[in-house]
């Protein structure tokens, strides 16, 4: 019986986990043995006993779990030190950030570890249940609005009071992807006056359907990738966008930026001069602060004050609602595993020719098999050396075989 292992998340401050007790039975019905590291759900106040009652077993130690598991499911990538404890041909599934973590991918290749990057799940109908980026981004949009509301020195809704009328807060959201649309919906529920902008004119109707205004800026030819991401703008288009949205930003109480380009540095949307034009006490939330930022001066992991404006770049957005974020991510993982589970062979069938797996599998059988990633490395002069030997203590299993 193949072992699916769930190690504890080691990233400081992380409260989410990749498995809830309710998911255990589903894995066991596939024919898998579910093993967890002790303390997996501690930040969600879930005791080990709850997992055991659901059908899981608790490994004697983290090292034992890593040594035994055929498939390891995580939120964040495992530390490099853990990789040496994983048997060759095992499969790990987590966020891997393969565009920026070539050294880590080299470790996976050298150790003959197969890997799936959850960021690389294609945005097609077949994969909606597996799309962790979308599920976590949706919650991020919600959390960013709440953080902004807690920081702003005014209320969101219009209020008629004996002391006079309180005007609704003005919220401007840049980027109407999954996170942006959820931010729009949340801000509207709280009673704010919401305006949004996106380089993809096709999303204007979605913005308006949520009760927000869409800021029309003529950027010429724009569009989106086959995966639904916004295409990068030219330098000239960026200047037009910054100029045209500056007035809306200056009049806003809250600005939320959600512009991220997958695998590339996010665009700078708000400069210091534009921040200085805002009313002191206003708030900006920079969703992309961890990856370089949409806002000049934003700091990853912190809230800073610039020209009297609070700029929030704390990140870890979905972690702010860790219970539901874990529920959604755990469901994404199970949908992925069950989609490719070979019931007859009782194993995860890693077929890199499949339209989904060819997109999200990064390393397999001692090499980088993902064409998008390998082409990116080649274009940027990154050399990934194929593995030549299998670890001496390897115990290849069926779980990750093609």
Residue pairs with C-beta under 8 A, 6 or more apart in sequence:
1 31
1 32
1 33
1 346
2 31
2 32
2 33
2 70
2 71
2 346
2 347
2 348
2 397
2 398
2 399
3 32
3 33
3 34
3 35
3 68
3 69
3 70
3 71
3 399
4 27
4 32
4 33
4 34
4 35
4 69
4 70
4 71
4 72
4 73
4 337
5 35
5 36
5 37
5 59
5 65
5 66
5 68
5 69
5 71
5 72
5 73
6 17
6 18
6 19
6 34
6 35
6 36
6 37
6 40
6 72
6 73
6 74
7 37
7 40
7 62
7 65
7 66
7 72
7 74
7 78
7 82
8 17
8 37
8 38
8 39
8 40
8 42
8 62
9 16
9 17
9 18
9 74
9 75
9 76
10 76
10 79
11 76
13 316
13 319
14 43
14 75
14 76
14 316
14 319
15 43
15 44
15 319
15 322
15 326
16 43
16 44
16 75
16 318
16 319
16 322
16 325
16 326
16 329
17 40
17 41
17 43
17 44
17 75
17 326
17 330
18 73
18 74
18 75
18 94
18 326
18 329
18 330
18 333
19 34
19 36
19 40
19 41
19 51
19 56
19 73
19 330
19 333
20 41
20 44
20 46
20 326
20 327
20 330
21 41
21 46
21 50
21 51
21 53
21 54
21 56
22 54
23 330
23 331
23 334
24 34
24 51
24 54
24 55
24 56
25 54
25 55
26 334
26 338
27 34
27 334
27 337
28 34
28 55
30 337
30 338
30 341
30 343
31 341
31 343
31 346
32 71
32 346
33 57
34 51
34 55
34 56
34 57
35 56
35 57
35 58
35 59
35 65
35 68
35 69
36 48
36 51
36 56
36 57
36 58
36 59
36 65
37 58
37 59
37 61
37 62
37 65
38 48
38 58
38 59
39 48
40 46
40 48
40 51
41 47
41 48
41 50
41 51
43 322
44 322
44 323
44 326
48 58
51 58
52 58
59 65
59 68
62 82
63 85
66 72
66 78
66 82
66 85
66 86
67 85
67 86
67 87
69 86
69 90
70 90
70 91
70 347
70 348
70 397
70 398
70 399
70 400
71 90
71 91
71 92
71 93
71 337
71 348
71 399
71 400
72 78
72 86
72 90
72 91
72 92
72 93
73 92
73 93
73 94
73 333
73 337
74 92
74 93
74 94
75 94
75 95
75 329
76 94
76 95
77 92
77 94
77 95
77 96
77 97
77 101
77 104
78 86
78 92
78 94
80 104
80 107
83 107
83 108
83 111
83 113
84 111
86 92
86 111
86 113
87 391
87 393
87 394
87 395
87 396
87 397
88 111
88 112
88 113
88 390
88 391
88 394
88 395
88 396
89 112
89 113
89 114
89 365
89 390
89 394
89 396
89 397
89 399
89 400
89 401
90 113
90 114
90 397
90 399
90 400
91 113
91 114
91 115
91 116
91 348
91 350
91 399
91 400
92 108
92 113
92 114
92 115
92 116
93 115
93 116
93 118
93 333
93 336
93 337
94 117
94 118
95 117
95 118
95 119
95 132
96 104
96 105
96 115
96 117
96 118
96 119
96 362
97 117
97 119
98 105
98 117
98 119
98 120
98 362
98 370
98 373
99 262
99 263
99 264
99 373
99 376
100 263
102 377
102 382
102 384
105 115
105 362
105 363
105 368
105 373
105 384
106 384
106 385
108 115
108 362
108 363
109 363
109 366
109 367
109 368
109 384
109 385
109 386
109 387
110 366
110 385
110 387
111 387
111 391
112 365
112 366
112 387
112 390
112 391
112 394
113 363
114 350
114 361
114 363
114 364
114 365
114 400
115 361
115 362
115 363
115 364
116 336
116 357
116 360
116 361
116 362
117 360
117 362
118 132
118 133
118 332
118 333
118 336
118 360
119 132
119 133
119 262
120 359
120 360
120 362
120 370
120 372
121 127
121 130
121 131
121 132
121 133
121 336
121 356
121 359
121 360
122 227
122 355
122 356
122 359
122 360
123 131
123 134
123 227
123 228
124 355
124 356
126 355
126 356
127 356
128 134
129 331
129 332
129 335
130 332
130 335
130 336
130 339
130 356
131 332
132 328
132 329
132 332
132 333
133 178
134 178
135 325
135 328
135 329
135 331
135 332
136 317
136 318
136 325
136 328
136 329
137 177
137 178
137 179
137 182
137 318
138 178
138 179
138 182
139 182
139 317
139 318
139 320
139 321
139 324
139 325
139 328
140 179
140 182
140 287
140 317
140 318
141 178
141 179
141 180
141 181
141 182
141 183
141 184
141 185
141 186
141 258
141 317
142 182
142 183
142 186
142 321
143 317
143 318
143 320
143 321
144 179
144 183
144 256
144 258
144 285
144 287
144 312
144 317
145 171
145 183
145 186
145 187
145 190
145 254
145 256
145 285
146 186
146 320
147 285
147 312
147 314
147 320
148 171
148 254
148 256
148 283
148 285
148 312
149 156
149 190
149 254
151 283
151 303
151 310
151 312
152 169
152 253
152 254
152 281
152 282
152 283
153 281
154 166
154 169
154 253
154 281
155 166
155 169
155 191
156 168
156 169
156 187
156 190
156 191
156 192
157 168
157 169
157 190
157 191
157 192
158 165
158 166
158 167
158 168
158 191
159 165
159 166
168 191
168 192
168 193
169 191
169 192
169 193
169 253
169 254
170 192
170 193
170 195
170 251
170 252
170 253
170 254
171 187
171 192
171 193
171 194
171 195
171 252
171 253
171 254
171 255
171 256
172 194
172 195
172 196
172 197
172 215
172 245
172 248
172 249
172 252
172 254
172 255
172 256
173 180
173 183
173 184
173 187
173 194
173 195
173 196
173 197
173 212
173 255
173 256
173 258
174 180
174 196
174 197
174 198
174 245
174 255
174 256
174 257
174 258
174 259
174 269
174 294
175 197
175 198
175 230
175 257
175 258
175 259
175 260
175 287
176 184
176 196
176 197
176 198
176 200
176 203
176 206
176 207
177 198
177 203
177 228
177 229
177 230
177 258
179 258
179 287
179 317
180 196
180 198
180 256
180 258
181 203
181 206
181 207
181 210
183 256
183 258
184 194
184 196
184 207
184 210
184 212
185 210
187 194
187 212
187 254
188 194
188 210
188 211
188 212
192 254
194 210
194 211
194 212
194 213
195 212
195 213
195 214
195 215
195 248
195 252
196 207
196 212
196 213
196 214
196 215
197 214
197 215
197 217
197 241
197 245
197 248
198 204
198 207
198 214
198 230
199 219
199 222
199 230
199 231
199 233
199 237
199 241
200 222
200 223
200 224
200 230
201 222
202 224
204 214
204 216
207 213
207 214
208 214
215 244
215 245
215 248
217 240
217 241
217 244
217 245
218 240
219 233
219 237
219 240
219 241
220 237
222 230
222 231
222 233
222 237
223 231
224 230
224 231
225 231
227 262
229 261
229 262
230 259
230 261
232 261
232 264
232 267
233 241
233 267
238 267
238 268
241 269
242 269
242 270
242 271
242 274
245 269
246 274
246 277
249 255
249 270
249 274
249 277
249 278
250 274
250 277
250 278
252 278
252 282
253 279
253 282
253 283
254 282
254 283
254 284
254 285
255 270
255 278
255 282
255 283
255 284
255 285
256 284
256 285
256 287
257 269
257 270
257 284
257 285
257 286
257 287
257 288
257 294
257 295
258 287
258 288
258 294
259 266
259 267
259 269
259 287
259 288
259 294
260 266
260 287
260 288
260 291
261 267
263 376
265 291
265 292
266 288
266 291
266 292
266 293
266 294
267 294
268 293
268 294
268 295
268 296
269 294
269 295
270 284
270 294
270 295
270 296
271 296
272 296
272 297
272 306
272 307
275 284
275 295
275 296
275 297
275 306
275 307
275 309
275 311
276 306
276 307
278 284
278 307
278 308
278 309
279 308
280 307
280 308
280 309
281 308
281 309
281 310
282 308
282 309
282 310
283 309
283 310
283 311
283 312
284 295
284 298
284 309
284 310
284 311
284 312
285 312
285 313
286 293
286 294
286 295
286 298
286 311
286 312
286 313
287 294
287 317
288 294
289 295
289 298
289 299
289 300
289 301
289 313
289 314
289 315
290 300
290 301
290 313
290 315
293 300
293 313
295 311
295 313
297 304
297 306
297 311
298 304
298 311
298 312
298 313
299 311
299 313
300 313
300 315
301 313
301 314
301 315
301 316
302 313
302 314
303 310
303 311
303 312
303 313
303 314
304 310
304 311
304 313
305 311
318 325
319 325
337 348
339 356
340 348
340 349
340 350
340 351
340 354
340 356
340 357
341 347
341 348
341 349
342 348
342 349
345 398
346 398
347 397
347 398
347 399
347 401
348 399
348 400
349 402
350 357
350 361
350 364
350 400
350 401
350 402
351 357
351 402
352 358
352 361
352 364
352 369
352 402
358 369
358 370
358 371
359 370
359 372
360 370
361 369
361 370
362 368
362 369
362 370
362 373
363 369
363 370
364 400
364 402
365 402
366 386
366 387
366 388
366 390
367 384
367 386
367 387
368 374
368 377
368 384
374 384
376 382
377 383
377 384
390 396
